[in-house]
Amino acid sequence: MDAWRGAEVPVLPGRGPEPRLHDTATGNPKVAATGHEASLYACGITPYDATHLGHAATFTAWDLLVRAWLDAGHEVTYVQNVTDVDDPLLERAERDHEDWRELAQRETDRYRRDMEALRILPPAYYIGAVEAVPVIDQFAERLSARGALYDLDGDVYFARCADAGFGALSGPGSGPGLSVEQMTALAAERGGDPERPGKKDPLDPLIWRAERPGEPAWDSRFGPGRPGWHVECAAIAVEYLGPAFDVQAGGSDLVFPHHEMSASHVRVACPPPAPGEPVFARVYAHSGMVAYEGAKMSKSLGNLVFVSKLRDSGVDPMAIRLALLAHHYRSDWEWTDAVLADAGSRLTRWRAATTPGGPPAASAVATSSGMPTVTAPSAEAVLQTVRERLADDLDAPGALIAIDAWADAVLASPAGSASVAAARLIRDTADALLGIAL
């Protein structure tokens, strides 16, 4: 599956520091990549309602990581999946009397256009579940060979008792840890079937769903059917990144059961060559949830704000991106008209300050602080600060403040604009590290 066109990334002078991320599994900061090659797996969309601002915030966060890695001198391998066949997609297609393939294609295309407009760098591998069925089938066979699967009326389940490390991700590192009761409730909310009679354990996840009348199906060693959600990401990650890679990323609602289950599958299918060596991700990074009108944006509630609709109404995609970057990726926050207005104002100030010979801000553009200053920090100092902020768990709000201070000082100066060289470096900094085209 094709991704989207990537924007050209300016090359900045020097090299950025190594990015560190908050690791959900331990609760501690970790260096995101330990070798020259940095690897990232980000769980992608189920394409039946794309792209809302929750999606946009999440993938903008991982874009910051990729940009910080590139700036630090890494070669980056980024993999993202598309769950282009699953229950929610089929249910939406049936509700709207639409072919599920056409629905998936249309919403995936919309997502690509939104990602390109937001200047999200594309993954090296953009893999749909449908095209990955042979890969998933082979991976499931590895689980079967280790005695980790069982049949239930033609459906195939993974026995979580096969993995002694089950629960490691949603354990003490992410707080007091989830109880079995909490896991069961979350599994029921998030695509699982803990209440199904006959399962060996309520938390056992589905690996292969046998063909049902009217549903799509593919051949496999388990008979015709389609793959489960968790094994999809486990198999794709192992196929393109190997059984151990740097960062698994996704929204905080994926910690359990999705990322817990995917990691569990890989631990069983691909045991480490030596005790203590990592399997699946070294670091787990999770973004917060975006709310609207007092509740988390969700398809079930219908309170979604779509990037495409904002763009169609004339909103500059760079204002949308700045609105997202104004919030730390791990925080939960609410989208409002004021958030977008603030981002538009910031974009206007930055563009005015980086336009040599432009109008003085005193008469044309208000500063963010309202308190004019005269001496701007050097563009080199701003670059250094932005690099430091992003290396510290992708602190985009701190990076924005650094450019704000420079822009406000420039616009409040008697000249009202920066030198050509300074303006160019700030533009390149905003572009290369924050993805903002000025």
C-alpha positions as semicolon CSV with decimal commas, in nm:
position;residue;x (nm);y (nm);z (nm)
1;M;0,000;0,000;0,000
2;D;0,134;0,344;-0,091
3;A;0,173;0,610;0,176
4;W;0,180;0,979;0,079
5;R;0,431;1,229;-0,055
6;G;0,679;1,345;0,203
7;A;0,784;1,707;0,243
8;E;1,149;1,790;0,194
9;V;1,322;1,835;0,530
10;P;1,580;2,115;0,553
11;V;1,924;2,018;0,678
12;L;2,014;2,213;0,991
13;P;2,366;2,304;1,104
14;G;2,514;2,070;1,360
15;R;2,331;1,776;1,508
16;G;2,051;1,743;1,761
17;P;2,070;1,549;2,089
18;E;1,936;1,198;2,130
19;P;1,558;1,204;2,189
20;R;1,434;1,051;2,512
21;L;1,077;0,931;2,560
22;H;0,859;0,847;2,858
23;D;0,831;0,468;2,851
24;T;0,483;0,350;2,945
25;A;0,608;0,008;3,053
26;T;0,850;0,142;3,317
27;G;0,725;0,494;3,378
28;N;1,079;0,620;3,321
29;P;1,246;0,823;3,043
30;K;1,449;0,619;2,796
31;V;1,672;0,701;2,503
32;A;1,444;0,634;2,209
33;A;1,704;0,468;1,984
34;T;2,026;0,302;2,089
35;G;2,183;0,244;1,747
36;H;2,237;0,431;1,424
37;E;1,920;0,280;1,278
38;A;1,610;0,395;1,462
39;S;1,289;0,197;1,427
40;L;0,929;0,292;1,494
41;Y;0,601;0,105;1,468
42;A;0,290;0,322;1,495
43;C;-0,056;0,168;1,499
44;G;-0,258;0,328;1,221
45;I;-0,621;0,392;1,147
46;T;-0,920;0,171;1,090
47;P;-1,043;0,361;0,785
48;Y;-1,410;0,426;0,835
49;D;-1,396;0,781;0,975
50;A;-1,066;0,958;0,906
51;T;-0,893;1,186;0,995
52;H;-1,022;1,342;1,316
53;L;-0,808;1,561;1,538
54;G;-0,733;1,275;1,776
55;H;-0,570;1,091;1,486
56;A;-0,390;1,407;1,378
57;A;-0,251;1,476;1,726
58;T;-0,120;1,121;1,761
59;F;0,053;1,103;1,424
60;T;0,194;1,454;1,461
61;A;0,361;1,336;1,782
62;W;0,533;1,047;1,608
63;D;0,630;1,281;1,326
64;L;0,817;1,490;1,583
65;L;1,005;1,179;1,692
66;V;1,102;1,094;1,335
67;R;1,220;1,451;1,275
68;A;1,420;1,457;1,599
69;W;1,579;1,125;1,507
70;L;1,675;1,251;1,162
71;D;1,822;1,565;1,316
72;A;2,025;1,349;1,555
73;G;2,177;1,164;1,259
74;H;1,975;0,843;1,262
75;E;1,851;0,643;0,969
76;V;1,484;0,588;1,044
77;T;1,263;0,294;0,955
78;Y;0,903;0,383;1,027
79;V;0,622;0,129;0,984
80;Q;0,252;0,206;1,010
81;N;-0,041;-0,026;0,950
82;V;-0,394;0,027;0,822
83;T;-0,659;-0,203;0,966
84;D;-0,854;-0,209;0,642
85;V;-1,073;-0,502;0,745
86;D;-1,224;-0,528;1,094
87;D;-1,561;-0,535;1,266
88;P;-1,607;-0,155;1,297
89;L;-1,533;-0,106;0,927
90;L;-1,771;-0,382;0,822
91;E;-2,042;-0,252;1,054
92;R;-2,012;0,100;0,913
93;A;-2,024;-0,030;0,557
94;E;-2,336;-0,233;0,632
95;R;-2,501;0,064;0,806
96;D;-2,436;0,290;0,507
97;H;-2,513;0,021;0,246
98;E;-2,163;0,056;0,103
99;D;-1,902;-0,191;-0,013
100;W;-1,648;-0,222;0,267
101;R;-1,359;-0,206;0,021
102;E;-1,481;0,125;-0,121
103;L;-1,529;0,268;0,229
104;A;-1,178;0,164;0,334
105;Q;-1,024;0,303;0,016
106;R;-1,206;0,637;0,039
107;E;-1,119;0,696;0,404
108;T;-0,759;0,583;0,357
109;D;-0,724;0,827;0,069
110;R;-0,869;1,105;0,286
111;Y;-0,621;1,018;0,560
112;R;-0,330;1,032;0,313
113;R;-0,436;1,377;0,193
114;D;-0,467;1,503;0,551
115;M;-0,126;1,365;0,648
116;E;0,034;1,528;0,347
117;A;-0,135;1,862;0,420
118;L;-0,015;1,848;0,783
119;R;0,336;1,769;0,655
120;I;0,358;1,439;0,842
121;L;0,656;1,249;0,706
122;P;0,536;0,919;0,555
123;P;0,634;0,579;0,690
124;A;0,879;0,371;0,492
125;Y;0,626;0,088;0,503
126;Y;0,252;0,155;0,501
127;I;0,088;-0,185;0,530
128;G;-0,278;-0,278;0,512
129;A;-0,416;-0,577;0,700
130;V;-0,559;-0,720;0,378
131;E;-0,225;-0,724;0,197
132;A;-0,058;-0,860;0,512
133;V;-0,283;-1,167;0,547
134;P;-0,005;-1,406;0,428
135;V;0,237;-1,249;0,678
136;I;-0,019;-1,278;0,958
137;D;-0,089;-1,640;0,865
138;Q;0,279;-1,730;0,884
139;F;0,316;-1,551;1,218
140;A;0,012;-1,731;1,359
141;E;0,167;-2,062;1,257
142;R;0,466;-1,977;1,479
143;L;0,227;-1,928;1,769
144;S;0,058;-2,257;1,688
145;A;0,392;-2,439;1,676
146;R;0,455;-2,324;2,033
147;G;0,124;-2,460;2,153
148;A;-0,018;-2,114;2,222
149;L;-0,336;-2,141;2,013
150;Y;-0,662;-2,330;2,051
151;D;-0,978;-2,375;1,849
152;L;-1,323;-2,263;1,959
153;D;-1,599;-2,347;1,713
154;G;-1,366;-2,279;1,421
155;D;-1,224;-1,956;1,561
156;V;-0,863;-1,957;1,680
157;Y;-0,760;-1,797;2,009
158;F;-0,427;-1,719;2,177
159;A;-0,390;-1,861;2,528
160;R;-0,246;-1,579;2,734
161;C;-0,114;-1,829;2,986
162;A;0,147;-1,920;2,721
163;D;0,322;-1,590;2,796
164;A;0,475;-1,559;3,141
165;G;0,530;-1,189;3,078
166;F;0,167;-1,104;3,008
167;G;0,070;-0,779;3,181
168;A;0,419;-0,627;3,170
169;L;0,312;-0,321;2,974
170;S;0,006;-0,227;3,175
171;G;0,169;-0,324;3,502
172;P;0,345;-0,120;3,772
173;G;0,526;0,110;3,531
174;S;0,198;0,267;3,423
175;G;0,066;0,312;3,777
176;P;-0,060;0,058;4,027
177;G;-0,119;-0,190;3,746
178;L;-0,440;-0,325;3,603
179;S;-0,629;-0,597;3,784
180;V;-0,779;-0,887;3,593
181;E;-1,119;-0,729;3,645
182;Q;-0,998;-0,400;3,496
183;M;-0,836;-0,579;3,204
184;T;-1,157;-0,770;3,139
185;A;-1,365;-0,452;3,138
186;L;-1,122;-0,278;2,901
187;A;-1,109;-0,578;2,671
188;A;-1,488;-0,572;2,644
189;E;-1,484;-0,198;2,563
190;R;-1,203;-0,222;2,310
191;G;-1,285;-0,500;2,070
192;G;-1,245;-0,810;2,283
193;D;-1,498;-1,080;2,370
194;P;-1,425;-1,178;2,732
195;E;-1,784;-1,292;2,781
196;R;-1,772;-1,561;2,510
197;P;-1,847;-1,906;2,651
198;G;-1,590;-2,177;2,595
199;K;-1,277;-1,962;2,611
200;K;-1,003;-2,095;2,834
201;D;-0,955;-1,747;2,977
202;P;-1,181;-1,444;2,927
203;L;-0,878;-1,237;2,822
204;D;-0,761;-1,473;2,549
205;P;-0,759;-1,270;2,224
206;L;-0,881;-1,380;1,883
207;I;-0,613;-1,473;1,632
208;W;-0,825;-1,594;1,339
209;R;-1,199;-1,544;1,292
210;A;-1,358;-1,819;1,088
211;E;-1,560;-1,711;0,788
212;R;-1,913;-1,589;0,857
213;P;-2,189;-1,553;0,597
214;G;-2,163;-1,222;0,416
215;E;-1,819;-1,137;0,558
216;P;-1,490;-1,120;0,366
217;A;-1,256;-1,413;0,412
218;W;-0,910;-1,530;0,305
219;D;-0,754;-1,873;0,296
220;S;-0,517;-1,967;0,577
221;R;-0,380;-2,274;0,746
222;F;-0,670;-2,238;0,990
223;G;-0,932;-2,232;0,715
224;P;-1,106;-1,939;0,549
225;G;-1,155;-1,630;0,764
226;R;-0,981;-1,309;0,865
227;P;-0,719;-1,209;1,122
228;G;-0,766;-1,063;1,466
229;W;-0,655;-0,708;1,542
230;H;-0,367;-0,767;1,783
231;V;-0,195;-1,034;1,577
232;E;-0,214;-0,803;1,274
233;C;0,020;-0,548;1,431
234;A;0,243;-0,812;1,589
235;A;0,298;-0,985;1,257
236;I;0,353;-0,667;1,055
237;A;0,599;-0,528;1,309
238;V;0,804;-0,847;1,316
239;E;0,801;-0,877;0,936
240;Y;0,933;-0,525;0,872
241;L;1,128;-0,441;1,189
242;G;1,221;-0,777;1,337
243;P;1,119;-0,919;1,675
244;A;1,291;-0,632;1,859
245;F;1,276;-0,265;1,764
246;D;1,298;0,074;1,927
247;V;0,954;0,232;1,974
248;Q;0,595;0,111;1,968
249;A;0,366;0,412;1,950
250;G;-0,006;0,477;1,967
251;G;-0,281;0,645;2,160
252;S;-0,313;0,582;2,534
253;D;-0,630;0,382;2,466
254;L;-0,411;0,119;2,297
255;V;-0,201;0,034;2,604
256;F;-0,450;-0,236;2,695
257;P;-0,543;-0,458;2,534
258;H;-0,387;-0,385;2,195
259;H;-0,021;-0,322;2,275
260;E;-0,021;-0,564;2,567
261;M;-0,156;-0,840;2,344
262;S;0,069;-0,763;2,046
263;A;0,378;-0,774;2,266
264;S;0,257;-1,096;2,426
265;H;0,216;-1,260;2,085
266;V;0,572;-1,168;1,987
267;R;0,723;-1,288;2,314
268;V;0,573;-1,630;2,249
269;A;0,637;-1,646;1,873
270;C;0,990;-1,499;1,890
271;P;1,153;-1,578;2,225
272;P;1,476;-1,383;2,285
273;P;1,805;-1,551;2,202
274;A;1,929;-1,475;2,552
275;P;1,759;-1,385;2,881
276;G;1,704;-1,014;2,928
277;E;1,721;-0,920;2,563
278;P;1,430;-0,708;2,442
279;V;1,141;-0,857;2,248
280;F;0,903;-0,635;2,054
281;A;0,955;-0,271;2,161
282;R;1,227;-0,130;2,382
283;V;1,013;0,178;2,448
284;Y;0,636;0,222;2,452
285;A;0,514;0,575;2,377
286;H;0,149;0,673;2,413
287;S;-0,031;0,995;2,327
288;G;-0,313;1,152;2,523
289;M;-0,674;1,185;2,417
290;V;-0,829;1,490;2,251
291;A;-1,175;1,595;2,374
292;Y;-1,443;1,808;2,215
293;E;-1,747;1,958;2,382
294;G;-1,659;1,798;2,714
295;A;-1,596;1,439;2,603
296;K;-1,316;1,243;2,439
297;M;-1,345;1,247;2,062
298;S;-1,479;0,911;1,956
299;K;-1,668;0,759;1,670
300;S;-1,925;0,612;1,910
301;L;-2,012;0,954;2,051
302;G;-1,998;1,124;1,713
303;N;-1,816;1,428;1,852
304;L;-1,544;1,428;1,591
305;V;-1,368;1,728;1,439
306;F;-1,219;1,631;1,103
307;V;-0,899;1,771;0,956
308;S;-1,049;1,755;0,607
309;K;-1,349;1,966;0,706
310;L;-1,126;2,228;0,870
311;R;-0,914;2,239;0,556
312;D;-1,220;2,263;0,333
313;S;-1,341;2,560;0,538
314;G;-1,017;2,745;0,459
315;V;-0,814;2,677;0,774
316;D;-0,441;2,674;0,703
317;P;-0,307;2,322;0,776
318;M;-0,010;2,484;0,950
319;A;-0,249;2,648;1,196
320;I;-0,402;2,307;1,264
321;R;-0,058;2,159;1,321
322;L;0,043;2,444;1,553
323;A;-0,277;2,392;1,751
324;L;-0,180;2,029;1,800
325;L;0,181;2,111;1,891
326;A;0,066;2,355;2,160
327;H;-0,019;2,053;2,378
328;H;0,230;1,795;2,503
329;Y;0,169;1,469;2,324
330;R;0,104;1,276;2,647
331;S;-0,153;1,521;2,779
332;D;-0,530;1,498;2,749
333;W;-0,678;1,823;2,621
334;E;-0,984;1,973;2,458
335;W;-1,020;2,121;2,111
336;T;-1,194;2,459;2,106
337;D;-1,231;2,751;1,868
338;A;-0,993;2,944;2,094
339;V;-0,723;2,679;2,052
340;L;-0,741;2,719;1,675
341;A;-0,754;3,099;1,695
342;D;-0,441;3,105;1,914
343;A;-0,263;2,883;1,664
344;G;-0,361;3,110;1,376
345;S;-0,229;3,411;1,562
346;R;0,098;3,232;1,636
347;L;0,138;3,137;1,270
348;T;0,081;3,500;1,164
349;R;0,345;3,626;1,408
350;W;0,601;3,367;1,303
351;R;0,551;3,440;0,935
352;A;0,576;3,814;0,992
353;A;0,895;3,777;1,196
354;T;1,061;3,553;0,938
355;T;0,982;3,781;0,644
356;P;1,282;4,014;0,606
357;G;1,165;4,367;0,540
358;G;0,810;4,286;0,647
359;P;0,587;4,531;0,834
360;P;0,682;4,613;1,195
361;A;0,471;4,420;1,443
362;A;0,400;4,732;1,645
363;S;0,160;4,841;1,372
364;A;0,065;4,510;1,216
365;V;0,095;4,207;1,447
366;A;0,043;4,180;1,823
367;T;0,305;3,994;2,022
368;S;0,202;3,686;2,220
369;S;0,304;3,840;2,551
370;G;0,174;4,189;2,488
371;M;0,505;4,320;2,629
372;P;0,737;4,429;2,349
373;T;1,105;4,355;2,380
374;V;1,397;4,478;2,174
375;T;1,676;4,219;2,183
376;A;1,594;3,888;2,020
377;P;1,790;3,575;2,105
378;S;2,010;3,456;1,826
379;A;1,859;3,217;1,574
380;E;2,132;2,968;1,667
381;A;2,023;2,983;2,032
382;V;1,663;2,923;1,929
383;L;1,764;2,620;1,725
384;Q;1,951;2,481;2,025
385;T;1,653;2,532;2,255
386;V;1,408;2,373;2,013
387;R;1,639;2,074;1,978
388;E;1,668;2,039;2,356
389;R;1,293;2,064;2,407
390;L;1,212;1,798;2,149
391;A;1,481;1,567;2,285
392;D;1,310;1,591;2,625
393;D;1,008;1,367;2,560
394;L;0,898;1,566;2,253
395;D;0,824;1,886;2,445
396;A;0,664;2,068;2,152
397;P;0,501;2,339;2,369
398;G;0,845;2,433;2,502
399;A;0,981;2,447;2,149
400;L;0,697;2,677;2,041
401;I;0,768;2,912;2,331
402;A;1,130;2,943;2,219
403;I;1,027;3,055;1,870
404;D;0,755;3,278;2,018
405;A;1,014;3,466;2,225
406;W;1,232;3,520;1,919
407;A;0,941;3,629;1,698
408;D;0,799;3,869;1,958
409;A;1,139;4,029;2,012
410;V;1,196;4,068;1,638
411;L;0,851;4,214;1,577
412;A;0,887;4,460;1,865
413;S;1,228;4,582;1,747
414;P;1,261;4,913;1,562
415;A;1,327;4,728;1,234
416;G;1,029;4,499;1,283
417;S;1,199;4,216;1,099
418;A;1,498;3,983;1,123
419;S;1,808;3,957;0,910
420;V;1,787;3,733;0,607
421;A;2,019;3,474;0,763
422;A;1,836;3,467;1,098
423;A;1,497;3,446;0,932
424;R;1,612;3,159;0,713
425;L;1,749;2,960;1,009
426;I;1,429;3,006;1,209
427;R;1,219;2,902;0,909
428;D;1,438;2,595;0,861
429;T;1,420;2,515;1,233
430;A;1,040;2,536;1,235
431;D;1,023;2,329;0,919
432;A;1,279;2,056;0,992
433;L;1,196;1,997;1,358
434;L;0,833;2,104;1,398
435;G;0,703;2,046;1,046
436;I;0,576;2,403;1,017
437;A;0,619;2,564;0,674
438;L;0,652;2,939;0,711
